[in-house]
Amino acid sequence: MLRAVGGQYQLVVTREGLLDQVEVLCELLPTHLGADPDAVGRELQERIKTLTGVSTAVRVGPPDSIERTLVGKARRVVDRRKK
């Protein structure tokens, strides 16, 4: 299932109360549009937790759903915590 995810990703960091929250945004590969995004997201979420010990929310979108810069690169980390 994880082979359905492309190389583009983005981490969105927010804060709820005293705890930081991390959401991982990623994209399905064009060749795997028939894959269930929720199932892929759950598998990726479990894998991240197993490898890093960090709980995350994972959202899997269609190809090219992550905003990119003018040169085509995705902004990897978006920090939305109040300063």
C-alpha positions as CSV (number, residue, x, y, z in Angstrom):
1,M,0.0,0.0,0.0
2,L,2.8,2.4,0.8
3,R,4.0,2.1,-2.8
4,A,1.0,4.1,-3.7
5,V,2.4,7.3,-2.1
6,G,4.6,9.6,-4.1
7,G,7.7,11.5,-2.9
8,Q,6.0,14.8,-2.2
9,Y,5.0,15.4,1.4
10,Q,4.4,18.3,3.8
11,L,4.4,18.4,7.6
12,V,1.9,20.8,9.2
13,V,2.7,21.6,12.9
14,T,0.0,23.1,15.1
15,R,-0.5,23.4,18.9
16,E,-3.6,22.3,20.8
17,G,-3.3,23.4,24.4
18,L,0.3,22.5,25.5
19,L,0.8,19.8,22.9
20,D,2.2,20.1,19.4
21,Q,0.3,18.2,16.7
22,V,1.8,17.0,13.4
23,E,-0.2,16.3,10.3
24,V,1.5,14.6,7.4
25,L,0.2,15.5,4.0
26,C,1.2,13.3,1.1
27,E,0.0,12.4,-2.4
28,L,-1.0,9.3,-4.3
29,L,1.0,8.4,-7.3
30,P,-0.9,8.9,-10.6
31,T,-0.5,5.2,-11.2
32,H,-2.3,4.4,-7.9
33,L,-5.4,6.6,-8.2
34,G,-7.6,3.6,-7.4
35,A,-6.0,3.1,-4.0
36,D,-8.1,3.9,-0.9
37,P,-6.5,7.1,0.5
38,D,-7.9,6.4,4.0
39,A,-6.3,2.9,4.1
40,V,-3.0,4.2,2.7
41,G,-3.1,7.0,5.4
42,R,-3.7,4.5,8.2
43,E,-0.8,2.3,7.1
44,L,1.5,5.3,6.8
45,Q,0.4,6.6,10.2
46,E,1.2,3.3,11.8
47,R,4.6,3.1,10.1
48,I,5.5,6.6,11.3
49,K,4.5,5.7,14.8
50,T,6.5,2.5,14.8
51,L,9.6,4.0,13.3
52,T,9.7,7.3,15.2
53,G,7.4,6.9,18.2
54,V,5.6,10.1,17.1
55,S,1.8,10.1,16.7
56,T,0.6,12.0,13.6
57,A,-2.5,12.6,11.6
58,V,-2.0,11.6,7.9
59,R,-3.9,12.9,5.0
60,V,-3.4,11.4,1.5
61,G,-4.5,13.5,-1.4
62,P,-4.5,13.2,-5.2
63,P,-1.4,13.9,-7.2
64,D,-0.3,17.5,-7.2
65,S,-2.5,18.4,-4.2
66,I,0.4,19.7,-2.1
67,E,1.2,23.4,-2.8
68,R,4.6,23.9,-4.5
69,T,6.9,26.9,-5.0
70,L,7.4,28.5,-8.4
71,V,10.3,26.0,-9.0
72,G,8.1,23.0,-8.3
73,K,9.4,22.2,-4.8
74,A,7.0,21.5,-1.9
75,R,7.4,23.5,1.3
76,R,8.3,20.6,3.6
77,V,7.3,22.1,7.0
78,V,4.5,24.5,7.7
79,D,4.6,25.8,11.3
80,R,1.1,27.1,12.3
81,R,1.8,27.4,16.0
82,K,1.3,30.9,17.4
83,K,4.6,32.6,18.3
